[in-house]
């Protein structure tokens, strides 16, 4: 009986540790980094050193932008646990992040590591939707020299559709756009909307395609539908920004565009306030409110965003010419 009691106690302690690690994952998924750090610090030494504990620590490192430390830790873990899908997935994630921020001389190596790890995840678990999403994104964004392959992206998108049809429609449409097949992209999303008329992501992504084609009226309708349907505050904020962009670029829907953009200046759900200022300045220009346009455009901090810098400088010249 004593031996049984000890075994039960050990099992209970192990379950408790796993529950705490699970709580860390929930905190990180909710972007509550401070809570995740506190939870991790409160784990037992044994729990911190477990595979799940090391994954949790690496995720915290990534969340705090210590990407290289996360990559180094996960590289060792991935080598020791070749068949652990979670280890391979987060190693792939860290490698892909390093590929984005590393020097030109190191990018290809990190991209290769990330691709191999994510492909291993799918080999171990063909139903791993997050890995499929990552692979689709990689193959769409990466040049062929780094392993990018749009045909592979399309294959993975269809694989995802078999698991989650709604997400599959969105990803297949993205791939067609990447393959410079905009008509196929819109057709795919339209088919998805006919089947799932309450799924906000389908409308949002079709709106983005319409914006790319300067189909302002159609984009406006889909963005309004997205705002009506979505329960995701970040997607709602994104749709509000895009509707403001439609107004800014088209010169139409100006009052509505201003109404959408203004609250985003202070919203916690939209992380590009300087782009919001630029779109508002464009809207004010179309409304002939030149003083308001000048005031807000002069308040833009483009930081390291070269695209925004170029757009702002060009817009200032336009303002000057119309003053």
C-alpha positions as CSV (number, residue, x, y, z in Angstrom):
1,X,0.0,0.0,0.0
2,X,2.8,2.4,0.8
3,X,4.4,1.8,-2.6
4,X,1.0,2.4,-4.3
5,X,0.6,5.7,-2.3
6,X,4.1,6.9,-3.4
7,X,3.3,6.0,-7.0
8,X,0.0,7.9,-6.8
9,X,1.7,10.9,-5.3
10,X,4.3,10.9,-8.1
11,X,1.5,10.7,-10.7
12,X,-0.4,13.6,-9.0
13,X,2.8,15.7,-8.9
14,X,3.5,14.9,-12.6
15,X,-0.1,15.8,-13.6
16,X,0.1,19.0,-11.6
17,X,3.4,20.0,-13.3
18,X,1.8,19.3,-16.8
19,X,-1.2,21.4,-15.9
20,X,1.1,24.3,-15.0
21,X,3.0,23.9,-18.3
22,X,-0.4,23.8,-20.0
23,X,-1.3,27.1,-18.2
24,X,1.9,28.6,-19.6
25,X,0.8,27.6,-23.2
26,X,-2.6,29.2,-22.6
27,X,-0.9,32.4,-21.3
28,X,1.4,32.6,-24.3
29,X,-1.5,31.9,-26.7
30,X,-3.3,34.9,-25.1
31,X,-0.1,37.0,-25.4
32,X,0.2,37.3,-21.6
33,X,3.9,37.0,-21.4
34,X,4.3,38.3,-17.9
35,X,1.9,35.6,-16.6
36,X,3.7,32.9,-18.6
37,X,7.1,33.9,-17.0
38,X,5.7,33.8,-13.5
39,X,4.1,30.4,-14.1
40,X,7.4,29.1,-15.5
41,X,9.4,30.4,-12.5
42,X,7.0,28.6,-10.2
43,X,7.5,25.2,-11.9
44,X,9.6,22.6,-10.1
45,X,13.2,22.1,-11.3
46,X,12.1,18.7,-12.7
47,X,9.2,20.3,-14.6
48,X,11.4,23.0,-16.0
49,X,13.9,20.4,-17.3
50,X,11.3,18.2,-18.8
51,X,10.8,18.3,-22.6
52,X,7.5,20.2,-22.2
53,X,9.2,22.6,-19.8
54,X,12.0,23.3,-22.2
55,X,9.5,23.9,-25.0
56,X,7.6,26.3,-22.7
57,X,10.9,28.2,-21.9
58,X,11.8,28.4,-25.6
59,X,8.3,29.8,-26.3
60,X,8.8,32.5,-23.7
61,X,12.2,33.4,-25.2
62,X,10.5,33.8,-28.6
63,X,7.7,35.9,-27.0
64,X,10.3,38.2,-25.5
65,X,12.1,38.4,-28.8
66,X,15.2,36.5,-27.7
67,X,15.0,34.5,-30.9
68,X,18.5,33.3,-31.1
69,X,18.5,31.9,-27.6
70,X,15.2,30.1,-28.4
71,X,16.7,28.7,-31.6
72,X,19.8,27.4,-29.8
73,X,17.8,25.7,-27.1
74,X,15.4,24.1,-29.5
75,X,18.1,23.0,-31.8
76,X,19.6,20.8,-29.1
77,X,16.2,19.6,-28.1
78,X,15.2,18.8,-31.7
79,X,18.4,16.7,-32.2
80,X,17.6,14.7,-29.1
81,X,13.9,14.3,-29.8
82,X,13.6,13.6,-33.5
83,X,10.1,12.1,-33.2
84,X,8.5,14.7,-30.9
85,X,6.1,16.8,-33.0
86,X,6.0,19.7,-30.6
87,X,9.7,19.9,-30.4
88,X,10.1,19.8,-34.1
89,X,7.3,22.3,-34.7
90,X,8.7,25.0,-32.3
91,X,12.2,24.4,-33.6
92,X,10.9,25.0,-37.1
93,X,9.1,28.1,-35.9
94,X,12.2,29.5,-34.3
95,X,14.3,28.7,-37.4
96,X,11.9,30.5,-39.6
97,X,12.0,33.5,-37.4
98,X,15.8,33.5,-37.4
99,X,15.6,33.3,-41.2
100,X,13.7,36.6,-41.2
101,X,16.0,38.5,-39.0
102,X,19.5,37.0,-39.6
103,X,22.1,38.4,-41.9
104,X,22.0,37.6,-45.6
105,X,24.8,35.0,-45.1
106,X,22.8,33.0,-42.5
107,X,19.2,33.3,-43.9
108,X,19.4,30.2,-46.1
109,X,20.7,28.0,-43.4
110,X,18.0,28.9,-41.0
111,X,15.3,28.6,-43.7
112,X,16.6,25.1,-44.5
113,X,16.5,24.1,-40.8
114,X,13.0,25.4,-40.5
115,X,11.7,23.7,-43.6
116,X,13.2,20.4,-42.6
117,X,11.7,20.6,-39.1
118,X,8.2,21.5,-40.4
119,X,8.3,18.8,-43.0
120,X,9.2,16.3,-40.3
121,X,6.2,17.5,-38.3
122,X,3.9,16.7,-41.2
123,X,5.6,13.3,-41.7
124,X,4.9,12.6,-38.0
125,X,1.4,14.1,-37.9
126,X,-0.2,14.8,-41.3
127,X,-3.1,16.6,-39.5
128,X,-0.9,19.2,-37.8
129,X,-2.7,22.3,-39.0
130,X,-0.3,24.9,-37.6
131,X,2.6,23.2,-39.3
132,X,0.6,23.2,-42.6
133,X,-0.1,26.9,-42.2
134,X,3.6,27.6,-41.6
135,X,4.7,25.5,-44.6
136,X,2.1,27.3,-46.9
137,X,3.4,30.7,-45.7
138,X,7.0,29.7,-46.2
139,X,6.5,28.4,-49.7
140,X,4.6,31.5,-50.7
141,X,7.1,33.9,-49.3
142,X,10.5,32.2,-49.9
143,X,12.4,32.5,-53.1
144,X,13.2,29.2,-54.9
145,X,16.8,29.5,-53.8
146,X,15.7,29.2,-50.2
147,X,13.4,26.3,-50.9
148,X,10.2,28.2,-51.7
149,X,7.9,26.2,-54.0
150,X,4.4,27.5,-54.7
151,X,3.3,24.1,-56.1
152,X,4.1,22.7,-52.7
153,X,2.1,25.5,-51.1
154,X,-0.9,24.5,-53.1
155,X,-0.5,20.8,-52.1
156,X,-0.3,21.7,-48.4
157,X,-3.3,24.1,-48.8
158,X,-5.4,21.2,-50.2
159,X,-4.2,19.0,-47.4
160,X,-5.3,21.7,-44.9
161,X,-8.7,22.0,-46.6
162,X,-9.3,18.3,-46.0
163,X,-8.9,19.0,-42.2
164,X,-10.4,22.4,-42.0
165,X,-12.4,23.4,-45.0
166,X,-12.9,27.0,-44.1
167,X,-9.2,27.7,-43.5
168,X,-8.4,25.6,-46.6
169,X,-10.4,27.9,-48.8
170,X,-8.5,30.9,-47.5
171,X,-5.1,29.3,-48.0
172,X,-5.9,27.9,-51.4
173,X,-7.0,31.4,-52.4
174,X,-3.7,32.8,-51.1
175,X,-1.7,30.4,-53.1
176,X,-3.6,31.2,-56.3
177,X,-2.8,34.9,-55.6
178,X,0.9,34.0,-55.2
179,X,0.7,32.1,-58.5
180,X,-0.6,35.3,-60.0
181,X,-4.0,33.8,-60.6
182,X,-6.3,36.5,-59.0
183,X,-9.4,35.2,-60.8
184,X,-8.9,31.7,-59.3
185,X,-8.3,33.3,-55.9
186,X,-11.6,35.2,-55.9
187,X,-13.4,32.2,-57.3
188,X,-12.1,30.0,-54.5
189,X,-13.2,32.5,-51.8
190,X,-16.6,33.0,-53.5
191,X,-17.1,29.2,-53.4
192,X,-16.2,29.2,-49.7
193,X,-18.6,32.0,-48.9
194,X,-21.4,30.2,-50.7
195,X,-20.8,27.2,-48.4
196,X,-19.9,29.1,-45.2
197,X,-21.7,32.5,-45.5
198,X,-21.1,33.3,-41.8
199,X,-17.3,32.8,-41.9
200,X,-15.7,36.3,-41.6
201,X,-12.2,35.3,-42.7
202,X,-13.5,34.4,-46.2
203,X,-15.0,37.9,-46.7
204,X,-11.9,39.6,-45.3
205,X,-9.5,37.7,-47.6
206,X,-11.7,38.3,-50.6
207,X,-11.7,42.0,-49.8
208,X,-7.9,42.0,-49.8
209,X,-8.0,40.4,-53.3
210,X,-10.5,43.1,-54.4
211,X,-8.3,45.9,-53.1
212,X,-5.5,44.5,-55.1
213,X,-7.7,44.8,-58.2
214,X,-8.9,48.3,-57.2
215,X,-12.4,46.9,-57.1
216,X,-13.4,49.4,-54.3
217,X,-17.1,48.8,-54.2
218,X,-16.7,45.0,-53.8
219,X,-14.0,45.4,-51.3
220,X,-16.1,47.8,-49.2
221,X,-19.0,45.3,-49.2
222,X,-16.8,42.4,-48.0
223,X,-15.1,44.5,-45.3
224,X,-18.4,45.7,-44.0
225,X,-19.6,42.1,-43.8
226,X,-16.4,41.1,-42.0
227,X,-16.9,43.8,-39.4
228,X,-20.5,42.6,-39.0
229,X,-19.7,39.0,-38.5
230,X,-16.4,38.8,-36.7
231,X,-16.0,38.2,-33.0
232,X,-12.2,38.6,-33.2
233,X,-11.1,42.1,-32.2
234,X,-7.9,42.0,-34.1
235,X,-9.6,40.9,-37.3
236,X,-12.2,43.6,-36.8
237,X,-9.5,46.2,-36.4
238,X,-7.8,44.9,-39.5
239,X,-11.0,45.2,-41.5
240,X,-11.6,48.7,-40.2
241,X,-8.1,49.7,-41.3
242,X,-8.7,48.2,-44.7
243,X,-12.0,49.9,-45.1
244,X,-10.2,53.2,-44.3
245,X,-7.6,52.3,-46.9
246,X,-10.3,51.8,-49.4
247,X,-11.6,55.3,-48.7
248,X,-8.1,56.8,-48.8
249,X,-7.1,55.2,-52.1
250,X,-10.5,55.5,-53.9
251,X,-11.7,58.9,-52.6
252,X,-15.0,57.3,-51.9
253,X,-16.7,56.3,-48.6
254,X,-14.8,59.2,-46.9
255,X,-16.9,59.8,-43.8
256,X,-17.1,56.0,-43.2
257,X,-13.3,55.7,-43.7
258,X,-12.6,58.5,-41.2
259,X,-15.0,56.8,-38.8
260,X,-13.2,53.5,-39.1
261,X,-9.7,54.9,-38.8
262,X,-10.0,57.3,-36.0
263,X,-10.5,54.8,-33.1
264,X,-7.5,52.7,-34.4
265,X,-5.2,55.5,-33.5
266,X,-5.5,54.4,-29.9
267,X,-6.6,50.8,-30.3
268,X,-4.7,48.0,-28.6
269,X,-5.9,45.7,-31.3
270,X,-4.1,47.4,-34.2
271,X,-0.4,47.7,-34.1
272,X,0.4,50.1,-37.0
273,X,-0.8,53.5,-35.8
274,X,1.5,55.4,-38.2
275,X,-0.2,53.7,-41.2
276,X,-3.5,54.7,-39.7
277,X,-2.3,58.3,-39.5
278,X,-1.2,58.1,-43.2
279,X,-4.6,56.8,-44.3
280,X,-6.4,59.4,-42.3
281,X,-4.2,62.1,-43.9
282,X,-5.2,60.8,-47.3
283,X,-8.9,60.9,-46.3
284,X,-8.6,64.5,-45.0
285,X,-7.0,65.4,-48.3
286,X,-9.9,64.0,-50.3
287,X,-12.2,66.0,-48.0
288,X,-10.2,69.1,-48.7
289,X,-9.3,69.4,-45.0
290,X,-5.7,70.2,-45.9
291,X,-4.7,71.7,-42.5
292,X,-5.8,68.5,-40.7
293,X,-4.0,66.4,-43.3
294,X,-0.8,68.3,-42.8
295,X,-1.0,68.1,-39.0
296,X,-1.5,64.4,-38.9
297,X,1.1,63.5,-41.6
298,X,3.7,65.6,-39.8
299,X,3.0,63.4,-36.7
300,X,4.0,60.2,-38.5
301,X,7.0,58.3,-37.3
302,X,8.0,55.8,-40.0
303,X,10.9,54.3,-38.0
304,X,12.5,51.6,-40.2
305,X,9.5,51.2,-42.5
306,X,10.9,52.3,-45.8
307,X,7.6,51.9,-47.7
308,X,5.8,54.2,-45.3
309,X,8.6,56.7,-45.5
310,X,8.4,56.8,-49.3
311,X,4.6,57.1,-49.2
312,X,4.7,59.9,-46.7
313,X,7.4,61.9,-48.5
314,X,5.5,61.6,-51.8
315,X,2.2,62.6,-50.0
316,X,3.9,65.7,-48.5
317,X,4.8,66.9,-51.9
318,X,1.2,66.4,-53.0
319,X,0.0,68.5,-50.1
320,X,2.5,71.2,-50.8
321,X,1.5,71.4,-54.5
322,X,-2.2,71.8,-53.4
323,X,-1.6,74.4,-50.7
